[in-house]
Amino acid sequence: MIVTGSATDTTIIPGTTEMMPSGDSRTEVIIRRYAKAHKRREDWLPKWQDCYDLALPNRCGFYTAQYGESRTDKIFDSTAVHSVQNFASRVKSFTTPNFAKWSELRAGSEIPPEERDEVNEGLVEVNDYMFDTLQNGSNFDQEDHEANIDLAVGTGALLCEEGTLNQLIEFRAVPLPELVLEPGPFSSIDGVFWPRKIKVHQIPELWPKATMPDKVAKDIRDAPEREITIINTTLRDRSNPLGPEKYLHDIISLEHQESIEQDTFEGPGSSPWIIFRWSTSSSEVYGRGPLLNALPDIKVANLVVELTLENAETAITGMWQYDDDTTINPHTVQFVAGTMIPISAGSNGIRPLQPGGSFDVSQLILEDLQNKIRLAMYDQPLGGLEQPVRSATEITERLAEFSRQTGSPFGRIQTEKTQPIMRRMAYILKRGGRINLPEINGREIRVHPVSPLGRAQEQQDILNVDRCVEQIQMRFGPQMVGMMFDQEKAAKYLAERWGVPKDLIRSDLERKQLVEEVSQMAGQAMEEGVPPQDLAKAIGGGGGAMQ
């Protein structure tokens, strides 16, 4: 029970049996907010635990469990277990693929149009350095996959902090059982709490710059093996709505009710937390993933396989009946080859009992349930390898349908994951003096997706241009195409949509100089009587546009 408002109110600290008196200090306020967020989270636990029991058995759940404990005894159908792993891999390959650039920095809307090309050219080197750091100076790819597994339930979390010299940026996937969130306005996340158990002597190792309160220092000296709960908390400070982003960061010992480290972060990307959700409603802070939607089918499929196995056991071992004539002891009878079972004279002995029905109907619904689970988890959108080879047109249409189905969730991932990762990296690298970059706020600098999913949308844009040009040319002739479209701008647009590196595309100034050179050469050629085809060869084909 949580009661707040007066000086005599008390709060139960989650994970302990201690009562905390209300107060106004920063640490006490944070503990009270954590207690409320922890209480609000309890309604989700039964649903989440079902997901973990049936689809993520090798992960620690939300209730007490021992490390190394067997957690697969309740699973009879493994379709969901495999589909979750495929889902996490698919999300990564479509949004943040390994060894590839999945986002790029571009000039924002507040940059004058005549300066954007120059700004974009300068951002190429910065973007290359950031992705080189991400791939070779961080552990992002390993931790990202783990976070995507929790995304199947609904909410993934990455903690991104400044690392060491060999690893400039360090990521850590925080599993959902260890995550407590506090909602903000408009379904935003204003508070992130990460409670975990550690031993007191580990505090100086984990936080070497921490200022030890007297109670904590005493325990480090007198009871170093004592296990306590440390909560890593980051809260959004909205005291100045018109000011920059601001976060309060605290490391608190719940047992001591003391803060061992306090800090304030300011600016875009200053928060170390990257929380991303599959989908959510306006009244919920935690996401709802495809695994929650597939949970009813997973439970039924699991039950069908369990009953099928029980029926198979009966079919193999059989059921038996006998005359109760005191000569047969059912507790000692063993059905082993060569066994002799004595029976009374004139009795019918031991006879098999035929079951009353057939269980073949299970196969009629199990395959349908498994297909529904794979469909809900976006597993095998093109079908299995055992199916007939599909045409290129069918594959294109299936991929287009998959993009339509996942467009909204992947759009949220772009907003809540890929963009914050880029802002967080820029914040860390700028603070370390490694790059010089304005704020990535969408106005000066924006993050543009170039992941496979983003490319799929750009491919659709290219098809739209091709269809438009084709229709105009077919209806009005090729002359109308030249009148309608600026070929130079159209070529640049298509090159950008195809993902051609910017350093291969001439700038506006270079193109202007080239046009002037071609015009001068054309004028000189006309005076000297040089044939147009010879002039085209001399300028590398540029004369073709003059003919």
N, C-alpha and C positions, 0 to 999 in steps of 0.2 A: 504494500500500500504506500502511495506517495501523497503527502499532504504538504502544501507549501503556502506561505503567506504571512506567518507570524514567527516570532523569534523562538517559539517553543515547538515549532513543527520539526518532524524528523523524517529522514529518508533512509530506506533500506538500500545499502550499497550492493549492487549485483555481484554475485560470486563470493560474498562474505555474509556473515551473520551480524555485522556491526551496524549500529545506528549512527547516523551523522546529523548533528544539529544544523538547522538552517543558518546561513550566514551570508555576508555580502562580499567576501573576498573572492578574488578571481578563481582560485582553486575550488572553493566550495560551490560556487555557481556552476562551474564546469562539471563537477561531480553530480550535482542535482540534474543538470541537463542530460548527462549520460544515463542516469537512472531512469529518467522519463523515456529516453530513446530506447533503452534496453527493454523497458516494459512494453512499449509499443511494438517492438519486434517479436514478442512472444507469440502473437497470433499467427505468424508465418511459419513457425517452427514445425508443426505437424506436416504441413504440405511439403516443406523443404526436405524433411527427413525421409518422407516417402520417395522423393526423387533420388536422394542419396542411396537409400536402401536398394532401389530397383534398377538404377542406372549408373550410379557412381559408388559401387560397393567398396572400392579400395581407398576411399577418402574418409578421413575422420568426420563424423557427423556432428549433429548439434547437441547431442546428449553425451553423457560420460561414456567413454570407450577407451579400451586399452590399446596401446600401440602394438601392431602385429596381430591383432585379433582378426579371426576369420569373419568376413562380412558377406560372403557369397552364398550362405546356406539358404537364404530366402529367395534366391534367383533361380528360376527354372527355364526362363526364356531370355536369351542374351541379346535380343535384337536391339533393345534400348541402350545397352552397354556399348555396343559397337557403334550405334548411330550417334551417340553423344561425342565419341572421339572423332568420327567423321565430320560431325557438325563443327567442332572446334577447328579442325584442319581446314574445312571449307571456308569458314569465316576469315581465317588468317590468309588463305590464298587469295580471297577476293578483296580484302581490305588492306592488309599489311603483309604482303608476301615476303618471304625470305630473300635476301640478296637482291632486292629491287627497290627502286624509288617509288613510293606509293603516294607521295604528296610533294608539291613544289610551292615555293614562295613566289608570289606575283605582286605587282603593284596594285594597290587598292584604289577605291573609287575617288579618294581625295587627291590622288596624284594627277596632275594635268595630263591630258591625253598625249600631248607632244613629248612628254618626258617619260612615258611608261616604258617604251622600248629600251631606253637607256637604263632605267631602274631595273627592269627585268634581266637585262644582261649582267648587271652587277649582282643580282640575287642568285644567278646560276652558281657562282663559285661558293657562296655561302650555303646554298642548298646542298651542293655536293659535299662540303665539309661536314654538315650536320648529319647526312646519311652515312658518310664514312665513319663518323663517330658512333652513330647508332649501331652499325653493323660490326665494326671492329673495336670499338671502345666501350661497349656496353653488353649486357646480357639480355637485351630486349626480346630477341626471338625465342629464347627458352621460356621466359616468364610470360610472354604474351599468350602462348598456347595454353598455359595453365589457367590464365584469367578467362580465356574464351570458353573453357570447360564450364566455369561457373556462370558464364553468360547464357549457357543452355538452360539453366534454372531461371535466370532473369537478370542477374547483376554481376558484373565483373569489376575487379578492383586492381589497380597497379599503384604501387608506391614508388615514385621516381625521385631519387636523391642524388646529390653530387657524390661521386665515387672517389677512388684513389687515382694515382698517376697512371697506373696500367689500365684502369677501367674508369674513364672519366664520368660516366653516368651509370648508376646502379638502379635496376628495376627489381621489384619484388611483387609477385602476385600474392595478394592477401585473400585467402579463401573466404567464402561467404559465411561459414560458421564462426569466423573470428571478426566479422565486420558488423559494426553498429552504426546506423546512419540517422541523422536528424534532418527532418524536412525543412525547407525554406519556402518562400513564397513562389507560387506558380510551379509547383512540383520540382523545384530546384533542390539541390543538396547543400545545406548550409553547415552541417556538422558531420565529421567523420571521426569515429572512435575505434581504436584498435586495441582491445585488451588482450593481454597474454601473460602467461605465468613464467616467471624467471626466478632465479635465486639471487639473493641480495648481493652477493659478491660479484655478480655479473654487471651491476649497474655502472661502475667506473669503466669497464671495458666497452660497454655499449654506448655510453655517453661520457666521453672523457672530459668534456667541457662543462659537465653538470656541476651545479652548486649544491652540495649535499646538506640537507637540513639535519638538525641535531639527531632526530629520531632515526633517520636513515643511516647516518654515520655511525650511530651506536650499534645498530644491527649489523652493519658491515664489519664492525670490529668484534662484536660479541657473538653474533649468530649468523655467520656468513652463509650457511646452508638453508636458511629460512626461505621458504617459497612465498613470493608475494605476487600480486596482480599489478602490472604496470599498464597504464592506458596511454597510448599515443593518440593525441587528439589535435585536430585542426578545425577551427570554427571560423566561419565567415563573419567579419565585423561589418555590420551595416549601420553603424552610428553616423556615417557621413554618406548618404545615398548619392550625392553628386561627386564624391571624390573617387580616387582610384580603388581598385580591388585591394582589400586588406583582410588578412587572416591572423588569428591568434593561434599560436602553436605551443602546446604544453605537453610535458611528460610527467605523469602524476602516478604516485603510489597510492592505491586505494586503501591499503591497510594502514599506512601512515597518515593518509589524508594530507599529503604534502606534495608540492610540485618540485621536481628536481631539475627541471629545465623549462624556461619560458622564452619565447621569441615572438616576433611580429614580422609577417611577410607582407610585402606590398607590391602591387603591379601584376599585369597579366602573366600567368605562368608561375607565379610565386608559390601557389599551393602545391605541395608534393603529391597530392592525391589525384588520380585519374579514375573516376567512377563512371562506368558506362552501362547502360541498360538496354535490353532488347525492346521492350515496350512498357508503358506505364500509364496509369490514369492520373487525373489531376489531384486526387486525394491520397495517392500512395507515393512513398519515397523509394521503395524497392521495385525492381522491374519484374515483369512476368515474361518468362522465356518459353520457347517452344516445348521444352520438357514438361512444363506444367500443363500445357494444352494436350499433350500426348499421354498424360498420366492415367486417365481412365482406360485407354486402350492397353497401356502397359500392364496395368493391374489385371485386366481380363485375360490378356495373352499369357501372363505369368500363371494365372489360375488354371487356364485351359491346359497348359503343358504339365502343371502339377497333377491335375486329375488324370491326364493321359498316362503319366508315368505310374500313378497308383493303379490305373486299370491294367497297364502292361505288367505290373508286378503280380496282379491277380491272375492275369492270363498265363504267366510263366510258372508261378508256384501253385496256382489253382486253389480252389476251396473244396474241402472234403467233409463227408459225413460218415458216421459209423453208428453201430448199435451199441448202446451203453450197457454192455453186459459185464462190466468190471474186468474184462480180460485185456482191454486196450487202454493204456494210459496216454492221453493226448499230449501230456507234458514231456514225455520221454521218447515219443515216436520220432524217428529221423528218416526223411525220404532220401536215402543214399543208396547208390547201386550196390546190390548184394545184401541189403538189409532184409531180414526175415521178421515179420510181424505176426505174432500168435493171435488167433481169433477163436471164438467159441464155435463148437460144432453146430451147424445149422444157421449161423448168423451170415449176414451178407458182407461182412468185413468192412473195409474202408472204401468208400465210393466217391468219385468226383461229383461236385455240385456245380451244375451249369449256371452261369450268371444270368440274370433276368433280362439283360439288354446288351446292346452293342455300343461301343464308344467311338465308332468310326466317324461320327459326325464332327468330332473335334477337328479333323483335318479340313473340313469344309470352311471353318471360320478362322482357324489359326493363321493361314496364309493371308487372309484378308486383313486381320488385325496387324500382322507384321508389316504389310504394305502401308497401312494407315500410319503406323509409327514412323516408318521411313519417310513418308510424305510430310508428316508434321515436323520432322527433324531436318527436312531439306536434304535427305540422303539419297544419292543416286538420281538426280534430276533427269539424267539421260537414260536411265534404266540400267540393268545389270549387264555384265559382260556375256552372260549366257544367252541374251536376247539377240535377235537378228541384227545384222549391221544396218545402221540407219543412214539415210541420205544426208548430204550436207544441208539441204533445205530444212529437213526435220530437226537436225541438231541446232540450226540457227533459231528456229521457232521455239524449240524447247528452252534454249538459253534465254531467249527474249521473254518467255513466260516466267522462267525462274527469276529474271531481273525484276519483272513486274511484281511478283509475289514478295520478294525481299526488299523492294525499293524503300518502303517506309522504315523498317528496322535498320537497314544499312545506312539510311540517311541519319538516323539518330546516332549510330556508331560514328559516323563522320563528325557529327557535332560534339559528341561527348567523349570521343576517344582520340581519333587521329589529329584533329585540330589542337586539343589540349596537349597532346604529346609534343607537337611541334612548338607550341608556345612554351612548354616547360623546358624543352631542350634549349631553346633560344635564351630563356631566362638564365639557365645554369651556365651556358657558354659565354653569354655576355658578362655575367658577374665574374667569371674567371678571366675576362679580358681576351678571350679567344676569337670572338667575332664582334663586329660592330654593326648593329641592326636596329632600325626603329621598332616600335611596338607592333606586334602582330595582332592587330585589333580589327581587321577587316576593312579599315579605312585607309591606313597608310600601307600596310602589308597584309595580304590575305593568303590563306592556305587553300591551294587548289588541288583536288584529288586527282591523282593519275594512277590509281590502283586499277586492277582489272575490271572492277565494277564501274569505276569512273570512266574507264576507257570504253566500256560497253555503251554507256550513254553517249559518249562522243562519237562512237561508230554510228549510232542512230542519227546523230546530227549530220554526219557525212552522207548517210543514205538519203536524208531529207534534201540536202543540196543536190545530190546526183539526180534524184527523181524530179526535182523542180527544173533543173537544167534540161533534162531529157524531155519533159513535157513542153517546155517553152520552145525548144528546138523542133520538136515534132509538129507543134501547132503553128508556129510563126516563122520558123526557119532559123539558121545559125546566126544571121545578122542581128536578130532581136536579142539573142543571148549576149552578144558583144555590147549591145546598147544598154541592156538591163544591168549587167554585172561589171563591177570593177575587177578585172582579171587579176591585178596585182594583189588587191585585198583578199579576193577569193582564194588565191593560191596560198597566201599567208595563213588564212583561216584554216584551210585544209591541212597544211603542214603542222599547225599547232594541234589540231584535233587528232592527227596521226601520231602525235608525240615525238615529232622530229626534234632533236636537240637544238636549243636556241642558238648555239654557236655555229650551227650549219646554215642558219637563215641570215641573209644580209639585212642589216639595219636600214632604216629609212634613208639615212644619209648615204650609205653605200649604194643603195638602189638608185638614188637620185644622181650620184656621180656616174654610175654605170650608164644610165639613160643619156646623160650628157656626152659621155665618151662615144656611145653608139651613134648618137646624132651627129657628132663631129666626124666620125669615121664614115657615116653614110653620106654626108655632104661632100667629103673629100673623094669618096668613091665615085659619086656621080660626076664630079669634075674630071676625074681621070678615066671614066668609062669602065670601071671594074664591074664584072657581072655580079648580081646579087648573091648567087650561090657561093662564089669565092669570098665575098664579104662575110657571109654567114660562117664559113669555116674559120675565117680569121678571128672572129670575136666569139668563137665557141658556141655557135648556134644562136646568138643573140639577134642576128639579122633576120631570123625567121619571123620575128614580130613586126619587122618593118615591111614585109612583103604584102 
